Amino acid sequence: MKKTVILAAAAAMVLAACAKIDTVPTGTTPASQKDLAMDFDVYVAQTKAGSAGEMNNAKLQSTGFGVIAYAKEGTYDGSTKPTFMYNQLVEYSAPNWTYSPIKYWPNQLTDDGVTDGQSAVSKKAYTVSFFAYAPYVASASGSEGIIAMSAASATGDPTITYKVSDDLDKNVDLVWGTSDGNTWTNVAGGDNTAALGLPYLNLQKPAIGTKVNFKFYHALAQLNISAQGAFNIAAAGGTAKDGVKVTIKEVALTVPGMRDEAVLNLNNTAAKTPNWDFSGATATDLTLTVSGDKLHANVKDAGAGKASAQPAGVTNAEGPVLAANKYYTLLPTEDTAVTVTVKVTYYVTTDDTNLDDGYSRVENVIKKDITFEHGFKAGTKNNIKMILGLSEVALSGDVADWETGNTIEVYLPKNN
């Protein structure tokens, strides 16, 4: 089967089913055994958040994705362990997606001797139910990010456990796969229609050329920080004069009442909505602090020294505060307000040859509470935009008039 990579508008994984069935004339041999196998393809969807580092086509190609599948007589009921695929890595080798070992669709399509419409008879109908997630991890472990997944020996729905991290390097854009809403037609002429945003359950061997399209949704909420200067005007914008640089030393966020750990059930029951289990989660005040190399190179304060030795700093255009391709991920909240405390430490540096050091450097520590009225919903990209206002020190002068003093008469000498 010829495989095609399609670029479209939503993160999705495609399982291409290429199966020779009973309609192949007697004596005909497939070109290769590969023609009988399940095959994988991927196309990427346009998501709400599209910056590098987030799950997009390039990121998916670099990390791969995992598939967990259940094959059984009858329909999926969450009572068995994964018998078809378990954490199967699908990885990109241009121009194709590959995996090993190759798996084949079960051929039994009908119950108790009923034909499939092609004069073929099966003892029992087999179905396959698919679940997927990304980015792929070979073995979930550690204390932050994706720390666990349900075992190959575990019965029930497949799950992934996520732990919130204050380390930018350990934040993960966890996504899970669902149906794209298209109708699935099997070789017996039956249809399965999985609603958009719900799992692919109980699929039977498809007609040639049919594809199972896993559409990925973001399971977490994202939180970014940006900064923009307001130079001598009330709103953001203006012009920083005489080479002044505004550089950031640290930003500290306190996010109260957030859950620190939860379990994602890949068998979501509400369309496009992650099925999180928070029963073991602890409500905590998250402290997210970024400084040093965790700050974006454009705004990171370089320490004591002239403005000319500092990076571009905060300008009149909005720019990122977190290091390139980094962001915080949070377990989603209900539709309730969350008040975040923001504390930023930054410096204003101006070169001045009249000063002993050749420059002036002023530290500013500013703290403020801001409220996200609807909290942090799964799949949303949230941003704290800090507008740092600077007012010029204006100097002017005038000369005061002489005040009236005393007049004293003195005779040197007095005339008679």
Secondary structure by P-SEA (a helix, b strand, c coil): cbbbbbbcccccccbbbbbbccccccccccccccccbbbbbbbbccccccccccccaaaaaaccbbbbbbbccccccccccccccccbbbbbcccccccccccccccccccccccccccccccbbbbbbbbbbcccccccccccccccccccccccccbbbbbbbcccccccbbbbbbbcbbbbbcccbbbbbbcccccccccccccccccbbbbbbbcbbbbbbbbbbbccccccccccccbbbbbbcbbbbbbccccccbbbccccccccccccccccccccbbbbbbccccccccccccccccccccccccccbbbbcccccbbbbbcccccbbbbbbbbbbbbbbbbbccccccbbbbbbbbbbcccccccccccbbbbbbbbbbbbcbbbbbbbbcccbbbbbbbbccccc
